[in-house]
Structure formats: structure tokens, C-alpha cells
Amino acid sequence: MKSAAKSRRRKADASRQRIVEAARAHFFSHGFRSVTMDDLADELGISKKTLYAHFPSKIALLEAVLADKFAGVEAKLKEVTRAYAHDFSTALPELLSNTQRELDEIKPPFVRDMRQKAPHVFKMVERRRAKLIERHFGKLFVEGQRTGMVRKDIPAKLMIEILLTMVQGIMNPPKMQELGMTPKEGFTGIIKIVLEGALTRKGQKS
């Protein structure tokens, strides 16, 4: 009986993940307003009843897609942080390239729809994003100070607070639309400004 229950759970989890992955491809590229739950059910070859059994609404599916995205980003950044825990010159470009690659998946239609249709969901995005930045870039700044590649006359905590404030002020749907920028472009610009002020000459050479 237990093995049968486990098998059913595994199938349900696999079905749920398949729905999330299909929705993620549509949402991030074309926005979530342009694809309906009916469209997704048809594409996946499942009934609407099955789709709604997993996700009672499109907003619930959006939240699952974002949770899936954050889990992937967290795993990649954690991997980099562990692999290069004491190698600032390698960890910095690896963290940046991984973050930028993840942001590249998110296109302007998704940002537009987040602004118009799900501003409350973006609050969750902001909270999780702040934790990721604090956890991974915070460790990196401390290690950079230890190795002389990040300025020591400014507390690492203050640098992270400045980075978080800039990200929150710029990387939100209304501001992104106003600036006509993608999340990747916004993040790249912020990091460039923060790091050029934070890195020593030794750190800039890395």
C-alpha cells in the first residue's frame, strides 16, 4: 500500500513539474496574460480538470513558476559559493554570469504583466531576491575584503544594503518599463556601478 501511494505521489509530482515547466516557457517569454489555462491544458494533452487539480488559478501557477525559478537560481549560486568559497577572483564572475544568465530568461512582456496583473506577487519576488543577494553576494564581499580585492574602509553590510536598495529601486516592473530595460540590463548596470566603487585596483584586475 505504501509503495502504491509513493508511486502516485511521484506521478503527481512529475505531472505538476511538467505543467510548471510548460508555463514557465510561456510566461517568461511572452507574459502570462497571453496564455490561458485552456492553452496549457491543450499543449500538455491533459484535461482542464487535471490542470486545475494541481493549480486552482493562473496566479497559483505563476507563484509555482516563480518558486521553481528561485529554487534553480539558489541551487546554482550555492554551487558557485561552495566551489569558490576562498577564490574571490573566480567566484565574482561566476556569480555574475550565472545571475545574468537566469535573468536573461525573463523578457519584457513578463515584466509588463507583473506590473499590470500581479503586483502583489512581485512582493514575494522582492523578498526572495533580497535574501539571495544578501546570502551570496554578502559572503563574496566579505571574502573580497579579506583578500584585499574589496575596499575595507566601507563595511560589507553597508555595500550589500546599497546594492539591495538599488536593485529594489530599479528592478521592479514600473521602473523597468519606464527605463525600457530588461531585468538583465538593469542588474548588469547596478552591479557595474556598485563594484567599480567597491573593488580595489587589485580586485578590478581580477
Helices and strands as residue ranges (DSSP letters): H 2-30, H 37-44, H 48-54, H 58-83, H 88-103, H 108-117, H 119-132, I 133-137, H 138-146, H 156-170, H 173-179, H 183-198, H 201-205
